[in-house]
Structure formats: structure tokens, C-alpha cells
Amino acid sequence: MNLRKFHNWLKNNTGIKVIYEVFIVDLDTDGLCPKKNHCIQELIFKINENFWFISVNHEYDDIDIKIRKKLPIKYEKWRTNLIFTNLIGAHVEQVFIGFNFNLYTDSMKLKIIDNENENLIGVLSLHALSDIYYQFRADGLDRYL
């Protein structure tokens, strides 16, 4: 689903969205997406009882997200590719969706809050180019990618 449909799904699924797992799927075999550039093919969150699969729709270079109840078997090997382990147990308070001039949803931001004291942990920014580029800002301020 595109981010507009995802936004509607979020409005219909209220409640605290606790992060249980965050891992990446890295299918890059040609070296065009080195980790030092904060670039990945797919980011998967387990939030509450759902898996959020975030990837790039290459036809439009916008972010695509799929919501599934179960993790398909082909993804099991990637569960050890953990990233952002400091976010486990926190919750997503807000989701911001960014549009480009062509009205494609080319970015999203997740505002992450600590469950215990409701303090800001940071903002995770995801941008669709040829792959997903990400930036995590613990101070909550966005700079450049």
C-alpha cells in the first residue's frame, strides 16, 4: 500500500504502537548501497502484532509499506540483521508523510517515544531514492540526508 493508504490504516488502528523488532533486509549484492551511506532495501518493524514492511516502489521512487500479521518464511533469515535496537520497547507516537512535487510519497518520519517516561527518543527519517535512505536524529531535529 502507498503511504496515503497506510495513513488511513493508522487512523483506523488506534492505540499505542509498541516496537518489538526492527531489522533490515539487505539484498544488495552489487555494492551500490553501502551501509556507510545509510541505505537499505527494506526495513521491517514488528509493531504490536503486525509487521510493517517498508520498501521503495521503483516505478515511482516512493515509499511502499505492507502490513502483515505473520512474517513470511523467506524473511526469517533476516531477523538477525537487527538495527536500532535502542528503539525496542519504545513506541511510535506520530508518523509524518512527505510528498514531492509530483505528489509521490517519497519520505516518512517516525517520532519515537520512550514508553516509561514519554520522553522523545528521536525521529527516524526514511527517504525513497533507488533504495531507502535513513537518518535517525536523537535530538529530534532534522538536518540533511
Long-range contacts (C-beta under 8 A, 24 or more apart in sequence): 1-64, 1-65, 1-66, 1-67, 2-57, 2-62, 2-63, 2-64, 2-65, 2-105, 3-62, 3-63, 3-65, 3-97, 3-105, 3-108, 4-97, 4-105, 6-65, 6-67, 6-95, 6-97, 7-95, 7-97, 9-67, 10-95, 15-48, 16-91, 16-115, 17-47, 17-48, 17-91, 17-92, 18-47, 18-48, 18-89, 18-90, 18-91, 18-115, 19-45, 19-46, 19-47, 19-87, 19-88, 19-89, 19-90, 19-91, 19-92, 19-112, 20-46, 20-47, 20-48, 20-88, 20-89, 21-45, 21-46, 21-79, 21-82, 21-88, 22-46, 22-82, 22-83, 22-84, 22-85, 22-87, 22-88, 23-78, 23-79, 23-80, 23-81, 23-82, 23-83, 24-78, 24-81, 24-83, 25-75, 25-78, 25-81, 26-78, 26-81, 28-131, 32-130, 33-130, 33-131, 37-133, 38-133, 38-134, 38-135, 39-129, 39-131, 39-132, 39-133, 39-134, 40-131, 40-132, 40-134, 41-131, 41-132, 42-132, 43-83, 43-126, 43-132, 43-134, 44-71, 44-75, 44-78, 46-71, 47-92, 54-108, 54-126, 54-132, 55-132, 56-128, 56-129, 56-130, 56-131, 56-132, 57-128, 58-130, 60-102, 60-104, 61-104, 61-106, 61-128, 61-129, 61-130, 62-100, 62-104, 62-105, 62-106, 62-128, 63-105, 63-106, 63-107, 63-108, 63-126, 63-128, 63-132, 84-124, 84-136, 86-121, 87-112, 87-121, 87-124, 89-115, 90-114, 90-115, 90-121, 91-115, 109-142, 111-140
